[in-house]
Amino acid sequence: MSRMRQIRKLFIAVLIGGGLVAILFARTGYLLVRPGSAEDLSKFVTVQNGDVDDNGTFYLVTVTQQHASPVLMLYAVLAPNVDLQQRRQVIPPGMDPEEYQQLMQRWMEESQNLARVIALRRQGFEVPIESDGVEVVEVGDDSPAKGILQAGDIIRGVDGEPVFLAEELIRMVQLRPIGNPVTLRIIRDSQDETVIVDTTSHTEQPDKAAIRVLIHTLNWQPRLPKEIEIETGEITGPSAGLMFVLEILNQLDPTDIAGGRKIAGTGTINLQEEVGSIGGVRQKVAAAEKAGAEFFFVPLDNFADAQPAARRITLVPVGTLDEALQFLQNL
């Protein structure tokens, strides 16, 4: 009888252990999104003959993502400034994490190149741009372009206008009402073709038009008159564009455009110097506040979402680079 009790206890222990493992480590199809870090951009950006003797600081801000187990899902519900996102809304179905990370790295490189071009042009330099077009990386299962576009297609034009950068394509699509078709000139198997794709709503910005395909600029490089190095390590994605521009301008300018203040922020930027919305804004505000930043540049479209996370830090909503620079001048 004692042997049966021992077996029963062992069986119960195994069940409990298996349950704990499931609670702690089971995959749920969700990602936990929480505040990351705020990094001094002067440590990442080096402008040839640039002025680095400034008291002010511009910060790049990150978020942290990890797979959410059941216990982490409970943590996300209870913790402030921690969110849950469905994995398929972040990483497209059929794309493994390594491929997604590579795509985020290419977007980071594109963001850096855009920042170099914008800042140098602001200083009066001529900066020609060369690229092979916009490559389709993946067509989403819910994309109206499914069966029309395919991975490897190179987009060279939108509605008769040439397109060289991924951000240009996104902007041109978003200019139209949701549901309106867009005409794309593509290169497929070395052949020039024209296709028509209906637009739909953006998955993260439902009020904007999209065709729900993953894209990146193919082989683009600005011809820079001045060397600008940007090294961000494992930080990826396009959302630091605005802050890269401000840091480069700060090093190109003999004055301290940050005015001795600690200024964080986020937002993509395009060649028209428009600041675009990003994900994880509450987490980024919380990270900046923890680092002691006084002000936070936030894209206009993210302002309402950012407000609950701001306790001591001052949010500065901006839609363009000009608005950010005007705020700095007023400081």
C-alpha positions as CSV (number, residue, x, y, z in Angstrom):
1,M,0.0,0.0,0.0
2,S,2.8,2.4,0.8
3,R,4.3,1.8,-2.6
4,M,1.0,2.8,-4.2
5,R,1.0,6.0,-2.1
6,Q,4.5,6.9,-3.3
7,I,3.5,6.3,-6.9
8,R,0.3,8.5,-6.4
9,K,2.4,11.3,-4.8
10,L,4.9,11.1,-7.6
11,F,2.1,11.3,-10.1
12,I,0.6,14.3,-8.4
13,A,4.0,16.0,-8.2
14,V,4.6,15.5,-11.9
15,L,1.1,17.0,-12.7
16,I,1.8,20.0,-10.5
17,G,5.3,20.4,-12.0
18,G,3.9,20.2,-15.5
19,G,1.2,22.7,-14.6
20,L,3.8,25.2,-13.2
21,V,5.9,24.8,-16.3
22,A,2.9,25.5,-18.5
23,I,2.0,28.6,-16.5
24,L,5.6,29.9,-16.6
25,F,6.7,29.0,-20.1
26,A,3.8,28.0,-22.3
27,R,3.4,30.0,-25.6
28,T,0.1,31.9,-25.8
29,G,0.3,33.6,-29.2
30,Y,0.8,37.0,-27.4
31,L,3.8,39.2,-26.9
32,L,4.5,41.2,-23.7
33,V,5.4,44.8,-24.5
34,R,7.0,46.8,-21.7
35,P,9.3,49.8,-21.2
36,G,12.8,49.4,-22.5
37,S,15.6,51.9,-22.1
38,A,16.5,55.5,-22.9
39,E,19.9,55.9,-24.6
40,D,22.1,59.0,-25.0
41,L,22.2,59.4,-28.8
42,S,25.6,61.2,-28.7
43,K,27.0,57.7,-27.8
44,F,25.6,56.3,-31.0
45,V,26.0,59.1,-33.6
46,T,29.3,60.5,-34.8
47,V,29.4,63.3,-37.3
48,Q,32.6,64.1,-39.1
49,N,34.1,67.2,-37.4
50,G,30.9,67.5,-35.4
51,D,30.4,69.5,-32.2
52,V,30.0,67.1,-29.3
53,D,30.7,69.6,-26.5
54,D,27.0,70.1,-25.5
55,N,25.3,70.0,-22.1
56,G,21.9,69.0,-23.5
57,T,21.1,65.4,-24.4
58,F,18.8,63.7,-27.0
59,Y,17.6,60.2,-26.1
60,L,16.6,57.3,-28.3
61,V,13.9,55.3,-26.5
62,T,13.2,51.6,-26.8
63,V,10.6,49.0,-25.8
64,T,11.1,45.4,-24.9
65,Q,9.1,42.5,-26.4
66,Q,9.0,38.9,-25.2
67,H,6.7,35.9,-25.6
68,A,3.9,36.1,-23.0
69,S,3.3,33.0,-20.9
70,P,0.0,32.7,-18.9
71,V,1.7,34.2,-15.8
72,L,3.1,37.1,-17.8
73,M,-0.3,37.7,-19.3
74,L,-1.6,38.2,-15.8
75,Y,1.3,40.5,-15.1
76,A,0.5,42.6,-18.1
77,V,-3.1,43.0,-16.9
78,L,-2.0,44.3,-13.5
79,A,1.2,46.3,-14.4
80,P,0.9,49.9,-15.6
81,N,2.5,50.7,-19.0
82,V,2.7,47.0,-20.0
83,D,0.6,45.8,-22.9
84,L,-0.2,42.5,-24.7
85,Q,-0.2,42.3,-28.5
86,Q,-1.1,39.3,-30.6
87,R,2.0,37.9,-32.1
88,R,0.5,37.8,-35.6
89,Q,-0.1,41.5,-35.4
90,V,3.6,42.1,-34.8
91,I,5.3,39.2,-36.7
92,P,3.4,38.3,-39.9
93,P,2.2,34.6,-40.1
94,G,4.8,32.5,-41.9
95,M,7.7,34.8,-41.0
96,D,10.0,33.4,-38.3
97,P,11.5,35.7,-35.6
98,E,14.9,35.7,-37.3
99,E,13.5,36.9,-40.6
100,Y,11.4,39.6,-38.8
101,Q,14.5,40.8,-36.9
102,Q,16.4,41.1,-40.2
103,L,13.5,43.2,-41.6
104,M,13.6,45.4,-38.6
105,Q,17.3,45.9,-39.0
106,R,16.8,47.0,-42.6
107,W,14.2,49.5,-41.5
108,M,16.6,50.8,-38.9
109,E,19.3,51.3,-41.6
110,E,16.7,53.1,-43.8
111,S,15.7,55.3,-40.9
112,Q,19.4,56.2,-40.3
113,N,19.9,57.0,-44.0
114,L,16.8,59.2,-44.1
115,A,18.1,61.1,-41.0
116,R,21.5,61.7,-42.6
117,V,19.9,63.0,-45.8
118,I,17.4,65.3,-43.9
119,A,19.9,66.7,-41.5
120,L,22.5,67.4,-44.2
121,R,20.0,69.0,-46.5
122,R,18.8,71.2,-43.6
123,Q,22.4,72.4,-43.4
124,G,22.4,73.3,-47.1
125,F,24.3,70.3,-48.4
126,E,23.3,68.5,-51.6
127,V,22.6,64.8,-51.0
128,P,21.7,62.7,-54.0
129,I,19.8,59.4,-53.4
130,E,20.3,56.2,-55.3
131,S,18.2,53.0,-54.9
132,D,16.9,50.0,-56.9
133,G,13.3,50.6,-55.8
134,V,11.1,49.2,-53.1
135,E,11.2,45.4,-52.7
136,V,8.1,43.4,-51.5
137,V,9.3,41.2,-48.6
138,E,6.0,39.5,-47.9
139,V,2.3,39.8,-48.8
140,G,0.0,39.5,-45.8
141,D,-2.7,36.9,-45.8
142,D,-5.3,39.6,-45.3
143,S,-3.7,41.9,-47.9
144,P,-5.8,43.1,-50.9
145,A,-2.6,42.6,-52.9
146,K,-2.6,38.8,-52.3
147,G,-2.4,37.1,-55.7
148,I,-1.4,40.4,-57.3
149,L,2.0,41.2,-55.7
150,Q,4.5,38.6,-54.6
151,A,7.7,38.5,-52.6
152,G,10.6,39.7,-54.7
153,D,8.6,42.2,-56.7
154,I,10.3,45.6,-57.1
155,I,8.0,48.6,-57.0
156,R,9.2,51.5,-59.1
157,G,6.2,53.7,-59.4
158,V,2.9,54.7,-57.8
159,D,0.1,56.2,-59.9
160,G,2.6,57.2,-62.6
161,E,5.0,58.8,-60.1
162,P,8.5,57.3,-59.6
163,V,9.2,55.9,-56.1
164,F,12.6,55.2,-54.6
165,L,12.1,54.7,-50.9
166,A,9.7,52.5,-48.8
167,E,8.6,55.5,-46.8
168,E,7.7,57.4,-50.0
169,L,5.5,54.4,-51.0
170,I,3.8,54.3,-47.6
171,R,3.1,58.1,-47.7
172,M,1.7,58.0,-51.3
173,V,-0.7,55.2,-50.4
174,Q,-1.8,56.9,-47.2
175,L,-2.7,60.1,-49.1
176,R,-5.8,58.4,-50.6
177,P,-9.1,57.4,-49.0
178,I,-9.3,53.9,-47.7
179,G,-10.7,51.6,-50.4
180,N,-9.4,53.6,-53.4
181,P,-7.2,51.6,-55.7
182,V,-3.5,52.3,-56.3
183,T,-1.7,51.6,-59.6
184,L,1.8,50.2,-59.1
185,R,4.6,49.9,-61.6
186,I,6.7,46.8,-60.7
187,I,9.6,44.8,-61.9
188,R,9.1,41.0,-61.8
189,D,11.5,38.5,-63.3
190,S,13.2,41.4,-65.1
191,Q,9.9,42.4,-66.8
192,D,8.2,45.7,-66.3
193,E,4.5,45.3,-65.3
194,T,1.6,47.5,-64.1
195,V,-0.8,46.2,-61.4
196,I,-3.8,47.7,-59.6
197,V,-4.4,47.0,-55.9
198,D,-7.3,48.2,-53.8
199,T,-6.3,49.8,-50.5
200,T,-7.7,48.8,-47.1
201,S,-7.2,50.1,-43.6
202,H,-3.9,49.9,-41.8
203,T,-3.7,47.2,-39.2
204,E,-2.3,49.6,-36.5
205,Q,-3.7,52.9,-37.8
206,P,-7.3,52.1,-38.9
207,D,-7.9,55.6,-40.2
208,K,-5.1,55.3,-42.8
209,A,-5.0,53.5,-46.1
210,A,-2.6,50.6,-46.7
211,I,-2.1,47.6,-48.9
212,R,-0.7,45.4,-46.0
213,V,2.5,44.2,-47.6
214,L,6.0,44.2,-45.9
215,I,8.4,46.3,-47.9
216,H,11.9,47.7,-47.7
217,T,14.1,50.0,-49.9
218,L,16.4,47.9,-52.1
219,N,20.1,48.9,-52.1
220,W,19.7,52.5,-51.4
221,Q,22.5,54.8,-50.3
222,P,22.7,58.6,-50.1
223,R,25.9,60.1,-51.5
224,L,27.0,62.0,-48.3
225,P,29.3,65.0,-48.5
226,K,30.2,64.5,-44.8
227,E,30.7,61.2,-43.0
228,I,28.0,60.3,-40.3
229,E,28.3,57.1,-38.4
230,I,25.3,55.6,-36.5
231,E,25.8,52.5,-34.5
232,T,22.8,51.2,-32.5
233,G,23.8,47.6,-31.8
234,E,20.8,45.4,-31.4
235,I,18.3,48.2,-31.5
236,T,16.2,47.9,-34.6
237,G,13.1,49.4,-36.3
238,P,12.3,52.8,-37.9
239,S,10.9,54.7,-34.9
240,A,14.0,56.7,-34.0
241,G,14.1,58.7,-37.2
242,L,13.2,62.1,-35.7
243,M,15.6,61.7,-32.9
244,F,18.5,60.7,-35.2
245,V,17.9,63.9,-37.2
246,L,17.9,66.1,-34.0
247,E,21.2,64.5,-32.8
248,I,22.9,64.9,-36.2
249,L,21.7,68.5,-36.4
250,N,23.0,69.1,-32.9
251,Q,26.5,67.9,-33.9
252,L,26.4,69.9,-37.1
253,D,25.4,73.1,-35.3
254,P,28.1,74.8,-33.1
255,T,25.3,75.7,-30.6
256,D,23.5,73.3,-28.3
257,I,20.1,73.0,-29.9
258,A,18.9,70.9,-26.9
259,G,19.5,74.0,-24.7
260,G,21.1,72.0,-22.0
261,R,17.9,70.0,-21.4
262,K,17.3,66.2,-21.4
263,I,15.0,65.5,-24.4
264,A,13.7,62.2,-25.5
265,G,11.3,61.3,-28.2
266,T,10.1,59.0,-30.9
267,G,8.6,59.0,-34.4
268,T,9.5,58.0,-37.9
269,I,10.4,60.7,-40.4
270,N,10.2,60.9,-44.2
271,L,11.9,63.1,-46.8
272,Q,9.1,65.7,-46.4
273,E,10.2,66.0,-42.8
274,E,6.8,64.7,-41.6
275,V,6.8,62.8,-38.2
276,G,5.0,59.5,-38.3
277,S,3.3,57.4,-35.6
278,I,4.9,54.4,-34.0
279,G,4.0,51.5,-31.7
280,G,4.7,51.1,-27.9
281,V,4.4,54.9,-27.2
282,R,3.3,54.5,-23.6
283,Q,6.2,52.2,-22.9
284,K,8.6,54.6,-24.5
285,V,7.3,57.6,-22.4
286,A,7.7,55.5,-19.3
287,A,11.3,54.6,-20.2
288,A,12.2,58.2,-20.9
289,E,10.6,59.4,-17.6
290,K,12.6,56.8,-15.7
291,A,15.8,58.0,-17.3
292,G,15.1,61.6,-16.1
293,A,14.2,63.1,-19.5
294,E,12.3,66.4,-19.1
295,F,10.5,66.6,-22.5
296,F,9.3,63.9,-24.9
297,F,8.6,64.5,-28.6
298,V,5.6,62.4,-29.5
299,P,4.0,62.1,-33.0
300,L,0.6,63.8,-33.2
301,D,-1.2,60.5,-33.9
302,N,0.3,59.0,-30.7
303,F,-0.4,61.9,-28.4
304,A,-3.6,60.6,-26.9
305,D,-2.2,57.2,-26.2
306,A,0.9,58.6,-24.7
307,Q,-0.8,60.9,-22.1
308,P,-1.7,58.3,-19.5
309,A,2.0,57.3,-19.2
310,A,3.3,60.9,-18.6
311,R,3.5,61.8,-14.9
312,R,6.5,64.2,-14.6
313,I,7.7,64.4,-18.2
314,T,6.3,67.0,-20.5
315,L,4.9,65.6,-23.8
316,V,5.5,67.7,-26.9
317,P,3.2,66.6,-29.8
318,V,4.8,67.2,-33.2
319,G,3.8,66.5,-36.8
320,T,6.9,67.9,-38.5
321,L,10.6,68.4,-37.9
322,D,9.9,72.2,-38.0
323,E,7.6,71.9,-35.1
324,A,10.2,70.1,-33.0
325,L,12.9,72.6,-33.9
326,Q,10.6,75.5,-33.1
327,F,10.0,74.0,-29.7
328,L,13.7,73.7,-29.1
329,Q,14.3,77.3,-30.2
330,N,11.6,78.5,-27.7
331,L,13.4,76.7,-24.9
